[in-house]
Amino acid sequence: MIRTEELLLNVGPQHPSTHGVFRIVVKLDGEVITEATPVMGYLHRGTEKLAENLNFTQIIPYTDRMDYVSAMTNNYVLVHAVEKMMELEIPERAEFLRLIVMEMQRIASHLVWWGTYLLDIGAMSPFLFAFSDRERILELFNELCGARLTYNYMRVGGVKWDAPEGWIEKVKRFVKDMKLRLDEYHNLVSGNEIFLSRIKGVGKYDAETAIRYGLSGANLRSTGVKWDLRKTEPYSLYNRFDFDIVVGRNGDCYDRYLCRMGEIEQSIRILEQALEQFPAEGETMGKVPRVIRPPGGEIYVRIESPRGEIGCHLVSKGKAEPYRLKFRRPSFVNLQILPKLLVGESMTNLVTILGGIDIVLGEVDC
């Protein structure tokens, strides 16, 4: 038996700009991880504290930056909380636009995950294909709201702009093309022997463990738990549409992969129905006071983001600024299981497991 000394290794910072957002300190016995400690880094922006001195419209751009590949859903969870507190009625056309952009955002977010995950474990081509298709979504968002990443599109009571002429037709063409592209993605990757050997059976946990750690999104559904807030606690217009909750059985990286790919397929189904039912005319902004002052009290709302449950806890004293604001960020919560998954694994599986969880570091630097 070869005797080895314990090795302390810094893995990270795990971010393209390497500015210290997130790293993992691992202890190794040879190639085997004996301890793993996530370190959240030092880029803490204090979004929730800053919000206490901003009115509700001014807070919306801050939500864009919490998860910069899923900004539309972050916009929605804030305005949804305020609207429920004020009992506002949202025009149907505005609600359709919100739902359409949230499902397009879900596809775009999963494309970033799919491309970068495969790049991390050694495949170059999928990354190029994924970003090519995501680019079409970003171009459509740019037409709609003048931005490609941080949109500041939703407003309390509706949306900032109506869809420009011909925009809905362009979305229909994209959805039709994306349906075919998804089949190509599966043919390229999903049955590849090398890919399967890298992720099948890796990072495995059961439903009880997932619930105990508070996991959500594909990280929870991969264990067989049918929990998707669009179905289980419907919001917006989701109760009008026919779609399935995609679940796995084994709770490993492969099932999490299949869940996210299945979610792209279900988002396409939702978009097809929403685009078919999209109102020909109508208002995009409801009747909202010039100065938004929710009544005194507190509320918690939650929605299904691409990474799982994102929640907004809002406390109001009847003023134009929130008294307290707290977001439940799915990446931060989902990350808590990482040490458990890594201990006993080899270093070669670290990237496979981390990528399989699908965290966005903007949601980690609270």
N, C-alpha and C positions, 0 to 999 in steps of 0.2 A: 504494500500500500504506500502510495506517495504522500508524504507529509507536506502540507502547504500552509503558508502563513495567511492569516486573514488580511484581505485587501480592502481598503476604503476607496470607493471610486465615485466621482461626481459625473453623473450623466446629464448633460445639458449645458447651458440653458436650452430648453426645448422650444425654440421660437426662431423663425427665419431671421429676425433682426438681432438675435442673441443679446438682448439687453436685460437679461436677468429676471424674466417673468417667472419661469418655472424650471426647476431641476429636480432630479432624484438622486439622493445620496444612498448608494447601495454598498452593502458589505458582502464580499465574495469569499467563498471557499473554493478556490480553483475557478471553475466556470459557473458554479452554482450560487445563486443569490440566497444569503442567509438572513438579510434584513434590508428593507427598503423604506426610506423616509422621503416623502414628497416635501419639497421646500417651495413655498408659494412665491418667493422672490420679493422685489421691492418696488414694483410699479403699481402702487395702490393709489387710485385716482380719487377716492372719496366721493363717488357719484351720489350716494344716498345722502351724505351730509351737505354736499353742494345744493342738492334739490330743495333743501329747506329754505333757501334764499332765492328760489326761482319760481316764476309762475308755471302753470302746468304746460303751457305751450313751449316754454323755454326748456323744459326738462326733456322733451321728446328727442332732440338731437343727442342727448346723453345716452338714451336707451339704444340708439344705433350702434354705439361704440362698445356696448357690453358684449355683444356677439356680432362681430363685423361681417360674418358670412350668413347671418340670419337676422338682419336689422328689422325687416318688416314685422316679424312676429314680436320682437321686443317693443316696437312702436305700439303694437296692438294691445299688449298686456297692460300698459300704462293707461292708455285712453279708455280701455274697457273698464278698468277699475273706477276711473272718474265718472264715466257714463252710468255705471251701475249705482254709484253713490248719489248721483244727481237725477237718476231715473229718466234719462234722456231717450228719446226715440230717434233711431238712426234711419235715414232714408234708405230704401231698398237698394237703389243703384250704388250708393256709397258702400253698403255692406257687401254687395257682390264684388265690387272692386277690391275691397279689403281681402275677402276670401281668395280671390284669384291671385293677388300678389303674394299672399301668405303661402299658397300651395306652390307657386312658381319659386318662391324663396326656399321652400323645403327641398324641391328638386335641385336647385342651384347649390344648396348647402351639402346635400348628399353627394353631388358630383365632385365638390371639393374634397370631401372625405374619401370617396372612391379613388380618385386620381392620386391623392397624396399618400393614402394608405398603401396602395400598390407600389408607388414609387419608393416608399420607405422599405418595403420588403423585397425590392429588386426588379420591378417591372416598369419600364419607361413609357411604353406606348399608351397604356390606359390614361396616364396623366395628361397627355396631349389631347386625346379624344375627349376626356371629361371637360377640360378647360375650353375646348372648342365649342362644346354644346352649352356650357355655362355662359360663354360669351354672348350667345344669342339672348339669354335671359337678361343679362346686364344691359344689352342694347335696348331691349324692350323697357326695362326700368328707366333707363336714361331718357327715353322718349316720354315716359309717363311723368317723371318727377325731376328730371335734370341731374340725376346722380347715378353712379354705378355701384356704390358700396354703402354709403351712409345716406339714407334716403330722406329722413325727416318728412315722410309722406302723410302719415295719418294725423288726424286732428280730433280733439274731443268733439264729438258730434258728426264726424264724417271723415272725408279725405280732403287734402289741400287742392288737388286738381282732378278734373274729370279726365277720362281717357281721350286722347286725341283721335281725330278721325282716322279710321282704318286700323287702329291699334288692336281692337278685339280680333279682327281678321288675321292679323299677324300672329297673335297668340294662338289662334286655332291652327295655323300652319305649323308653328313650333311644336304644339302638342302632338300633332299627327306625325311629324318627323321624329320626335323624341320617343314615341312608341316603338318605332322601328329600330332606333339606336339602342334602346334598352335590350332588345333581342341580340344585337351585335355585341353588347357588353357581356352578356351571359355566354355567348359563344366563344368570346375571346378569353374570358377569365374564369367564370364560375365552375367549369369542369376541368380546369387545368390541373394536371397531376402535381406539378411542383407547388402551385399555389395551395392546393388542398393539403399537401404534406406540411406546409408551413403553418396553417391556421386551424386545421381540424383537431378538436380535442384540447386545444390550448386555451388557457385562461377560463377554465370551466368553473361554474358555480350553480347552485340550485335556486329555485324560486324563493324558498324561505330565507336564504342568505341575501338575495337581491332585495327583498322587502325589508329585511332587518337593516340593511345599509341605506335604505331610502332611495334606491335606484329608480330611474324612470326612463321612458323612451325605449329604444331598441335594447338597451342594457337590461331592462326589466322584461320586456316581451320575449327576448331570446330564450327565457326559461319556461315559456308557456303561459305566462300570466297575460290574460286579455285585458289590458288596461291602456286605453288611449282616450284622452280627455275630449277629443272631438266626438267620440261615441258615448263614453261613459258619463260625461258631464257636458253635453253639447252647448256650444256657444256660437256666436255669429249665426251663420245659416247652415251649419253642418248637418243639422237634423233633417234637412231637405234632400240630402244626397245619399246615394247608395254606394257604400264602400266597405271594405273589410279591415279588421284589425289583424295585421300580420304578426304571427307569433312563431317562435322556434320551439325546440324540445330539450336541447342539450345544454343550453346556456354557455356555449363556447364561442370563440371568435368567429367561427364559420357561421353559426346561427345568427350572430349579430350582423354579420355581412349580409346574409340572406334577408334578414328583417329590413335592413335599410334599402336593399335593392327592391324588395317588395313594396316598401313605402313609396318609392318613386313611381311604381306601377299604380298604386292606389291614388297618389296625387294626380296622375294623368287621368284616372277615372273621374275624380272629383272635378278637375278642370273641364273635361269634356261636357259634363252635366251643367256646370256653372256657366260656361260659355254659351251653351244652347239656350239656357234660361235667362241670359243677361237682359235686363230691361232696355228697351229701345230708347227710352228717355227717362228723365227724372232728376231730382236734386241730388247733389253730392255732399251737402252740408245741412244738418238739421238746425232746429231753432235753439241756439246756444247764446247765453248772455255774453255781452262784450267782455266782461271780466268774469272768469270762471272761478266760482267759490262753492265747492262742495259743502253740503251741510256738515255740522259737527258730527263726529263719529269715526268709526273705522271699518275697513272692509279688506278681505283677502280674496283675490281672484286668481285663477290659474288656467293656463292654456297649454296646448301641446306644441312645443317648439321642436325643431329637428333633433335636438339633443335630449328632449324629455320635458318634464314639467317645469315651466317657468312661472313663477308666482309673483304677485305684487301685493304687498301689505301696505295700505295707505291709511294714515291717521290724519284727520282733518279737524281744525278748530273753527271752521267756517270762514277761513281767510283765503286769499288768492294764492298762497303758498302752502304746501303741505306741512303739517306739524312734524310728521315722521314719514319716511318712505323706506321700505325694505323690499329688496328683490330676492326671490329664491332662484338662484342660478343653477341650472341643471348640471353644468360641467363641474362646478365646485362640489356638488353633492356626489355625483357619479365617481369623482376622483377618489373618494374616501376608501373604496374597496381595493385600490391599486396595491398597497402593501401586502394585503392578504393574497392577491393573485400572483405577485412576483416571488414571494418567498418559496424556495424549493425549485424554482425554474432556472433554466440556464440563461446566460446573458443574451443568447441569440433570440430568445423569445420575448425579451423586454419590449422591443419596438412593436412586435406583433400584438402584444397585450395592450400596450399604451394606445396604439392606433385603433385597436378594436373598441376601446371605450369611447373614442371620438370626443375629446374635450376641445373646447375653444378657449384659449388662454385669456381672452378678454373677459370671460366670465369667471376666471379664477382670481384675477387681481382686483379683488373687491375694493 
